[in-house]
Amino acid sequence: MTRWKAFVAACALALATPATGWSQSTAAEAARAASAQLERATLALAGATEAEDRISAQTEAIRAFENGLSALRDAHRRTLQRTAALEQELEARSEEMSRLLSALQAVEGAGFEVRLLHPSGPLGTARASMLMGSVAQELQVQADRLRADLDELATLRALRDGAEAEISTARNSLKHARSALAQAAEQRTDLPRRIVDTPESLAVLVAGSETLAMFADGLAELPGQETNSTATDFDALRGKLALPVVGPVLLWPGEPNAAGVTRPGVLIAARPGSPVTAPFQATARFVGPLLDYGNVIILEPAAGYLLVLAGVDRVFAEVGQVLPQGAPVGLMATNESTVTENGGEYTQTLYVESRRGQNAVDPTGWFALNKE
């Protein structure tokens, strides 16, 4: 009966430490979904060159591509986190797995005669058979858990390697797409133009302005010319307009920045190289560098209204152009080297301010935003 005692001892040892809780990770599913989203965006980007309004199609395709790449980066981070956690968990369970293998070997080595014979007689034999069935079932559950963990780990490692290669390829594709958009936008000649402000009057305003508010007030005093849309049409879109650039809001109106300065507009985090678009059909009233804001684009969506976009790196719009809704007016600065694997992809900022006459108004009233 020495083999029987060895068998029971091995089973007890294997079951002494409960298996670590295991649950199906969503990292693999997220990575696959992101890859599919990126594939659809790639097809849209390829088809944009054949579209009737190529610039508009390219802009939408680039935004879809950026979202797909962002989702892939997020899935890649989650995959790395899940892989590390799973490897750590399996390492911690190495002793437990050794006991499990020993117990399984003991079950196999116990032989058929163990199930027929027990020193206490038929009743003991029946009890021993029931015990063996229960132990074998629990051992099988733990073996299945281990097998599932190892299978998931192999899948995650493959997805990790594939995602890294796919991210590199996608970034290169996106870089070329932005260059193509910039070239197409700069060569565009089909936009209608209006005579709004002379270069001389704008130069005087820039030279005499000490703040963005002073410049906007002076611009509002110059004779403007509304677009085909009326102020009533513009007012009707309160809360429905898309932001000029895709990204989270960093600062809301009246919130102080790191220097303690408060402004009436919103500061939006943006991805490097993201297209900046006109939220509504508008006339470009000013385009160019202003004070310490970098390149500033001021749009007039309706008579008496101005929309200020500050912090654009590369500008496409020209003073007097009538820009359709969604038209690209510029690109954010491109510094892909700062995009890190820990999620730091929103490395640019765009300041957005709305004005009615000579008064700043809360821009969040027009844009579809959720302040949490």
C-alpha positions as CSV (number, residue, x, y, z in Angstrom):
1,M,0.0,0.0,0.0
2,T,3.0,2.3,-0.2
3,R,2.0,3.5,-3.7
4,W,-1.5,4.3,-2.4
5,K,-0.1,6.5,0.3
6,A,2.3,8.2,-2.1
7,F,-0.6,8.9,-4.5
8,V,-2.8,10.5,-1.7
9,A,0.1,12.5,-0.5
10,A,0.9,13.8,-4.0
11,C,-2.7,14.8,-4.5
12,A,-3.0,16.6,-1.2
13,L,0.2,18.5,-2.0
14,A,-1.0,19.5,-5.4
15,L,-4.3,20.7,-4.1
16,A,-3.0,22.4,-1.0
17,T,-2.4,25.7,-2.8
18,P,-5.5,27.0,-4.6
19,A,-4.9,27.9,-8.3
20,T,-4.6,31.6,-9.0
21,G,-7.8,33.0,-10.4
22,W,-7.8,33.1,-14.1
23,S,-10.1,35.1,-16.4
24,Q,-10.0,35.6,-20.1
25,S,-8.1,38.8,-21.0
26,T,-9.5,41.3,-23.4
27,A,-6.1,42.4,-24.6
28,A,-6.0,40.0,-27.5
29,E,-9.5,41.0,-28.6
30,A,-8.6,44.7,-28.4
31,A,-5.5,44.2,-30.5
32,R,-7.4,42.3,-33.2
33,A,-10.2,45.0,-33.2
34,A,-7.6,47.8,-33.5
35,S,-5.9,46.0,-36.4
36,A,-9.2,45.6,-38.2
37,Q,-10.0,49.3,-37.6
38,L,-6.6,50.3,-39.0
39,E,-7.1,48.1,-42.0
40,R,-10.4,49.8,-42.8
41,A,-8.7,53.2,-42.4
42,T,-5.9,52.1,-44.7
43,L,-8.5,51.2,-47.4
44,A,-10.2,54.5,-46.9
45,L,-6.9,56.3,-47.3
46,A,-6.1,54.4,-50.5
47,G,-9.5,55.3,-51.9
48,A,-9.3,59.0,-51.0
49,T,-7.1,59.7,-54.0
50,E,-9.9,58.7,-56.3
51,A,-12.6,60.7,-54.5
52,E,-14.2,63.7,-56.2
53,D,-13.3,66.0,-53.3
54,R,-9.9,64.4,-52.6
55,I,-8.8,66.8,-49.9
56,S,-12.0,66.2,-47.8
57,A,-11.7,62.5,-48.3
58,Q,-8.0,62.5,-47.3
59,T,-8.8,64.5,-44.2
60,E,-11.5,62.1,-43.0
61,A,-9.3,59.1,-43.9
62,I,-6.4,60.5,-41.9
63,R,-8.6,61.1,-38.9
64,A,-9.8,57.5,-39.2
65,F,-6.3,56.3,-39.6
66,E,-5.1,58.3,-36.5
67,N,-8.0,56.8,-34.4
68,G,-7.1,53.3,-35.6
69,L,-3.4,53.8,-34.8
70,S,-4.3,55.2,-31.4
71,A,-6.5,52.1,-30.7
72,L,-3.6,49.9,-31.9
73,R,-1.2,51.6,-29.6
74,D,-3.6,51.3,-26.7
75,A,-4.2,47.6,-27.5
76,H,-0.4,47.1,-27.7
77,R,0.1,48.6,-24.3
78,R,-2.7,46.4,-22.8
79,T,-1.1,43.4,-24.5
80,L,2.3,44.2,-23.0
81,Q,0.7,44.7,-19.6
82,R,-1.3,41.4,-19.8
83,T,1.8,39.6,-21.1
84,A,3.9,40.8,-18.2
85,A,1.2,40.0,-15.6
86,L,0.7,36.5,-17.1
87,E,4.4,35.8,-17.1
88,Q,4.7,36.9,-13.5
89,E,1.7,34.8,-12.5
90,L,3.1,31.7,-14.2
91,E,6.5,32.3,-12.6
92,A,4.8,32.5,-9.1
93,R,2.9,29.3,-9.9
94,S,5.9,27.4,-11.0
95,E,6.1,25.5,-7.7
96,E,2.4,24.8,-7.8
97,M,2.8,23.5,-11.4
98,S,5.5,21.1,-10.3
99,R,3.2,19.7,-7.6
100,L,0.5,19.3,-10.2
101,L,2.8,17.4,-12.5
102,S,3.9,15.2,-9.6
103,A,0.2,14.5,-8.7
104,L,-0.6,13.6,-12.3
105,Q,2.3,11.3,-12.4
106,A,1.2,9.7,-9.2
107,V,-2.3,9.2,-10.6
108,E,-0.8,7.6,-13.7
109,G,1.5,5.4,-11.6
110,A,-1.1,4.3,-9.1
111,G,-2.3,1.7,-11.5
112,F,-5.7,0.0,-11.9
113,E,-5.2,-2.1,-8.9
114,V,-5.4,0.9,-6.5
115,R,-9.0,1.5,-7.6
116,L,-9.9,-2.1,-6.7
117,L,-8.1,-2.6,-3.5
118,H,-8.0,-0.8,-0.2
119,P,-6.6,-2.0,3.2
120,S,-9.9,-1.2,4.9
121,G,-11.9,-3.4,2.7
122,P,-14.7,-2.8,0.1
123,L,-16.1,0.3,1.9
124,G,-12.6,1.9,1.9
125,T,-12.2,0.9,-1.8
126,A,-15.5,2.7,-2.7
127,R,-14.5,5.8,-0.8
128,A,-11.0,5.7,-2.4
129,S,-12.6,5.5,-5.8
130,M,-14.8,8.5,-5.1
131,L,-11.8,10.4,-3.8
132,M,-9.8,9.6,-6.9
133,G,-12.6,10.8,-9.1
134,S,-12.9,14.1,-7.2
135,V,-9.1,14.6,-7.2
136,A,-8.7,13.7,-10.8
137,Q,-11.5,16.2,-11.7
138,E,-9.8,19.0,-9.8
139,L,-6.4,18.1,-11.3
140,Q,-8.0,18.3,-14.7
141,V,-9.4,21.7,-14.0
142,Q,-6.0,23.0,-12.9
143,A,-4.4,21.4,-15.9
144,D,-7.0,23.1,-18.2
145,R,-6.3,26.5,-16.5
146,L,-2.6,26.1,-17.0
147,R,-3.0,25.1,-20.7
148,A,-5.3,28.1,-21.3
149,D,-2.8,30.5,-19.6
150,L,0.0,29.1,-21.8
151,D,-2.1,29.4,-24.9
152,E,-3.0,32.9,-24.1
153,L,0.6,33.8,-23.4
154,A,1.7,32.4,-26.8
155,T,-1.1,34.4,-28.5
156,L,-0.2,37.6,-26.7
157,R,3.4,37.3,-27.6
158,A,2.5,36.8,-31.3
159,L,0.2,39.8,-31.2
160,R,2.8,41.9,-29.4
161,D,5.4,41.3,-32.2
162,G,2.8,41.8,-34.9
163,A,1.5,45.1,-33.4
164,E,5.0,46.5,-33.1
165,A,5.6,45.9,-36.8
166,E,2.2,47.2,-37.7
167,I,2.6,50.4,-35.7
168,S,5.9,51.1,-37.5
169,T,4.3,50.6,-40.9
170,A,1.2,52.6,-40.0
171,R,3.3,55.6,-38.8
172,N,5.1,55.6,-42.1
173,S,1.8,55.4,-44.0
174,L,0.3,58.2,-41.9
175,K,3.4,60.4,-42.5
176,H,3.1,60.0,-46.3
177,A,-0.7,60.7,-46.1
178,R,-0.2,63.9,-44.2
179,S,2.4,65.1,-46.7
180,A,0.0,64.3,-49.6
181,L,-2.8,66.2,-47.8
182,A,-0.5,69.2,-47.2
183,Q,0.5,69.2,-50.9
184,A,-3.0,68.9,-52.1
185,A,-4.3,71.6,-49.7
186,E,-1.5,74.1,-50.7
187,Q,-2.1,73.6,-54.4
188,R,-5.9,74.0,-54.1
189,T,-7.2,76.8,-56.2
190,D,-11.0,76.1,-56.3
191,L,-12.0,77.8,-53.1
192,P,-13.9,81.1,-53.5
193,R,-12.2,84.2,-52.1
194,R,-13.5,87.4,-50.6
195,I,-11.8,90.8,-50.1
196,V,-12.0,91.2,-46.4
197,D,-8.9,92.8,-44.8
198,T,-5.9,94.4,-46.5
199,P,-2.4,93.2,-45.6
200,E,-1.6,96.7,-44.4
201,S,-4.4,96.9,-41.9
202,L,-3.6,93.4,-40.6
203,A,0.1,94.3,-40.2
204,V,-0.9,97.4,-38.2
205,L,-3.1,95.3,-36.0
206,V,-0.4,92.7,-35.4
207,A,2.2,95.4,-34.5
208,G,-0.1,97.3,-32.2
209,S,-1.5,94.3,-30.3
210,E,-0.1,93.2,-27.0
211,T,-2.6,90.4,-26.4
212,L,-4.7,88.0,-28.5
213,A,-7.8,89.7,-27.2
214,M,-6.6,93.1,-28.4
215,F,-5.9,91.7,-31.8
216,A,-9.3,90.0,-32.0
217,D,-11.1,93.2,-30.9
218,G,-9.3,95.2,-33.6
219,L,-10.1,92.6,-36.2
220,A,-13.8,92.7,-35.2
221,E,-13.8,96.4,-35.9
222,L,-12.6,96.0,-39.4
223,P,-15.3,95.5,-42.0
224,G,-16.1,91.8,-42.2
225,Q,-18.1,89.8,-44.6
226,E,-20.1,86.8,-43.5
227,T,-20.2,83.6,-45.4
228,N,-23.2,82.2,-47.2
229,S,-24.4,81.0,-43.8
230,T,-26.2,83.5,-41.5
231,A,-25.7,84.0,-37.8
232,T,-29.0,82.3,-37.2
233,D,-27.7,79.2,-39.0
234,F,-24.6,79.3,-36.9
235,D,-26.5,79.7,-33.7
236,A,-28.7,76.7,-34.6
237,L,-25.6,74.4,-34.4
238,R,-24.9,75.1,-30.8
239,G,-23.5,71.9,-29.2
240,K,-23.3,70.1,-32.5
241,L,-20.0,71.2,-34.1
242,A,-17.0,68.9,-34.1
243,L,-13.7,70.2,-32.6
244,P,-11.2,71.5,-35.1
245,V,-8.8,68.8,-34.0
246,V,-9.4,65.4,-32.4
247,G,-8.2,65.1,-28.8
248,P,-9.2,65.6,-25.2
249,V,-9.7,69.0,-23.6
250,L,-6.8,69.9,-21.3
251,L,-8.1,73.2,-20.0
252,W,-11.6,74.5,-19.9
253,P,-12.6,78.2,-20.1
254,G,-11.4,80.0,-16.9
255,E,-9.1,77.2,-15.7
256,P,-5.6,78.3,-14.9
257,N,-2.6,76.8,-16.8
258,A,0.7,75.9,-15.2
259,A,1.7,79.6,-15.0
260,G,-1.6,80.5,-13.3
261,V,-3.0,82.3,-16.4
262,T,-6.6,81.9,-17.2
263,R,-8.1,82.2,-20.7
264,P,-11.6,82.3,-22.1
265,G,-11.1,79.5,-24.6
266,V,-10.3,75.8,-24.4
267,L,-6.9,74.1,-24.8
268,I,-7.1,70.8,-26.7
269,A,-4.5,68.1,-26.7
270,A,-3.7,66.9,-30.2
271,R,-1.6,64.2,-31.9
272,P,1.5,65.3,-33.8
273,G,0.7,66.1,-37.4
274,S,-3.1,66.0,-36.9
275,P,-5.2,68.0,-39.5
276,V,-6.9,71.1,-38.1
277,T,-10.2,71.6,-39.8
278,A,-12.9,74.3,-40.1
279,P,-15.7,73.4,-37.8
280,F,-18.2,75.3,-39.9
281,Q,-18.2,77.1,-43.3
282,A,-16.2,80.2,-42.7
283,T,-14.1,83.0,-44.2
284,A,-10.4,83.2,-43.1
285,R,-10.0,86.7,-41.6
286,F,-6.4,86.2,-40.4
287,V,-3.7,83.6,-41.0
288,G,-0.1,83.9,-39.7
289,P,2.1,84.1,-36.6
290,L,0.8,86.2,-33.7
291,L,2.7,87.1,-30.5
292,D,3.7,83.9,-28.7
293,Y,0.8,81.8,-29.9
294,G,2.6,80.5,-33.0
295,N,0.5,80.4,-36.1
296,V,-3.0,81.7,-35.6
297,I,-6.0,81.2,-37.8
298,I,-9.1,83.4,-37.2
299,L,-12.2,82.3,-39.0
300,E,-15.5,84.2,-39.4
301,P,-18.3,81.6,-39.5
302,A,-21.1,84.3,-39.5
303,A,-21.4,88.0,-39.3
304,G,-20.2,89.2,-35.8
305,Y,-18.6,85.9,-34.9
306,L,-14.9,85.0,-34.8
307,L,-13.3,81.6,-34.1
308,V,-9.6,81.7,-33.1
309,L,-7.3,78.7,-33.6
310,A,-3.9,79.2,-32.1
311,G,-0.9,76.8,-32.2
312,V,-1.2,75.5,-35.7
313,D,2.2,74.5,-37.1
314,R,1.6,74.3,-40.9
315,V,-1.2,76.5,-42.4
316,F,-3.1,75.9,-45.6
317,A,-5.7,78.7,-45.4
318,E,-5.2,82.1,-46.9
319,V,-6.9,85.4,-45.9
320,G,-10.1,85.8,-47.8
321,Q,-10.7,82.1,-48.6
322,V,-14.2,80.7,-47.9
323,L,-13.5,77.4,-46.3
324,P,-16.2,74.7,-46.4
325,Q,-17.1,72.8,-43.2
326,G,-14.5,70.2,-42.5
327,A,-11.9,71.7,-44.8
328,P,-8.3,71.3,-43.5
329,V,-6.8,74.7,-42.5
330,G,-3.5,73.4,-41.3
331,L,-1.6,70.6,-39.5
332,M,-0.3,70.4,-35.9
333,A,3.5,70.1,-35.4
334,T,4.9,66.7,-36.2
335,N,7.2,65.3,-33.6
336,E,6.7,61.5,-33.8
337,S,9.8,60.9,-31.8
338,T,7.9,62.0,-28.7
339,V,5.2,59.4,-29.1
340,T,6.0,56.9,-26.5
341,E,4.8,53.4,-25.8
342,N,3.2,54.5,-22.5
343,G,0.5,56.5,-24.2
344,G,2.1,59.9,-24.6
345,E,0.7,60.5,-28.1
346,Y,-1.1,63.8,-27.4
347,T,1.9,66.0,-27.4
348,Q,0.6,69.0,-29.2
349,T,-2.0,71.6,-28.1
350,L,-4.4,73.8,-29.9
351,Y,-6.1,76.8,-28.3
352,V,-9.6,77.5,-29.4
353,E,-11.5,80.7,-28.6
354,S,-14.8,82.0,-29.7
355,R,-15.8,85.7,-29.9
356,R,-19.0,87.6,-30.6
357,G,-18.2,91.2,-31.5
358,Q,-15.6,92.3,-29.0
359,N,-16.6,89.8,-26.3
360,A,-15.1,86.4,-25.7
361,V,-17.8,83.7,-25.4
362,D,-17.6,80.2,-24.1
363,P,-16.7,78.0,-27.1
364,T,-18.0,74.9,-25.4
365,G,-21.5,76.1,-26.2
366,W,-20.9,75.3,-29.9
367,F,-18.8,72.2,-29.7
368,A,-20.0,68.7,-28.8
369,L,-18.0,68.3,-25.6
370,N,-18.5,66.3,-22.4
371,K,-17.0,67.9,-19.3
372,E,-16.4,65.2,-16.8
